[in-house]
Structure formats: structure tokens, C-alpha cells
Amino acid sequence: MAIRTRFVEVVTDPALVPFRFRERQLNNRPQRRGDIDGAQFIAEGDLVVLRALETGFTPNTILCDPNQVHRLEPFLHLLGDTEVLVAEESVRREATGLALALSMVGLFVKPPASDVATLLSKHSRIVMLSQIDNPTNVGAIMRSAQAFGFHGVVLDSETSDPFTRRALRVSMGTSFDANICRVVQLAPVLHEFHANGFTSCALTPARDALNMAELAPIEKLILILGSEREGLEASVMNAATMRVRIPMAEGIDSLNVAAAAAVACYGLTSRSG
């Protein structure tokens, strides 16, 4: 069985249209929230495309450099009748609207959202994101979370989708390995996790919060991160088991949320069971 390819010579080819779509064009609002199936995502760059395939995601189509098609051969079982569009650099660059002509860009079927029950049964380390609407930050947080074993992720309704183009580029596709659950509000969900033996740590720069470096090991752990500008809303902060802070040098009171996530994931992991 050979890869089904078609050479595309002009950027006006209708098959290239989805590669120019932004997130709001690619999926409707219920699909972006995970309320209904049928959502799609675009993976930009060979590393992210190949990682999506390695994880088992189904491609709808792939736009590829003629010299890179052979790298798709190990994934024939996933490609099936999927058409791989082959195009030269100028067509690929104009089709995607990017300054650089990436060697691969893929349009994939987005996996169904996970649920709280799945996270409770499969994971002992969870990260929760509240009102983090910058996809670059979300992508960086996802990469750190996966690196330190926080494979369960809960997002509130205001947090950016980890499957946006930018978030996936920043995360290098590590979001593909996570179980991601979308909820309206975090506070009610926290109570359910607490009832199942989890301890939650709300990250804050407040000086009266517990020093993260002094915490005892935590076996079933939730790290909660909030907006850089507003911080965590009161309902979430009050619902958390404890408020924790990262110890910093005098005169510095906070980090970018993505940097703080990396430090906290590592610091809490080294103290968890």
C-alpha cells in the first residue's frame, strides 16, 4: 500500500483552504469548548505532525514537502485513503500564510474531551488552568506539565485551547499525551477531586502563602494556575486545599505563569509520592 499523494501546483486549489483557517473558522464554539465532537486542529511543522501521528491521531489531510513524504510511510495504517498534498515551497508558504514554508502541516481530527471520572481513575497528578487565555502560555504550561508527570489537565471555560496552532507549536505536541477535561468552573470540580483523596495547591505570589519548598510530600496532587493579570478568582482560591508560593529573591514577587508552572511542577513533583 502506497501513500496517496497529489501534487498541488497553485495556491487556489480548494484542498488548501483549511490550512488558512483560524481557530474560529476551523471549529464552531461548541466544538472549541469540547461540547460536541467533530472538531479539527492544525499541526504546524514536521515535529508536531509526526508526533500527532505517533500518538495515533487521525489526519484529514497533510500538506507536505516533496522530499519529506517518505517520513509518513510508518503511518500508512493511519493515513489510509487520506490525501497527502505535495507542494513546492512557494505554494506551501502562501497556503498557510506563514513567513516560512514548513515541511509539513496537517489537518487532524481532534480527540474527544476527557472527563473528571477518567482523570480520577488514571492520574495522581493534575494541573488546573483558570482564565489563562494566552495560547503561548497554555502551550508552555502543557509542555512543562507533561515533562513532570502532570498528565491530567482541567481547563475552565475561559482558558485557551491547547490544540490551537500556537499552543501546539509551543508545546511541541506534548498536549497529545494529556487527558484534557474542559469544565465551566473549577471550584465545583475541586470538591469532587478532594472527595477522592486529592490535595490541591493554588499558586499565588502572596507572601502569606505556604512556601512550596517547605511542603511535605503529596501523593495525589493538583496544581492550580490562574491568569497573570487577575490571578486565581476567589471561588477557586477558597476551594483549594492550600495556597502556595514559589520562594523568590527579595524585590521580585512573581514570574510569568508559564515559567511559574515549570518551577512549580518540578518543585511539587520532587515532594510528591
Secondary structure, 3 states (H helix, E strand, C coil): CCCCEEECCCCCCHHHHHHHCCHHHHCCHHHHHCCCCCCEEEEECHHHHHHHHHHCCCEEEEEECHHHHHHHHHHHHHHCCCEEEECCHHHHHHHHCCCCCCCEEEEEECCCCCCHHHHHHHCCEEEEEECCCCHHHHHHHHHHHHHCCCCEEEECCCCCCCCCHHHHHHHCCHHHHCEEEECCCHHHHHHHHHHCCCEEEEECCCCCCEEHHHCCCCCCEEEEEEECCCECCHHHHHHCCEEEECCCCCCCCCCCHHHHHHHHHHHHHCCCC
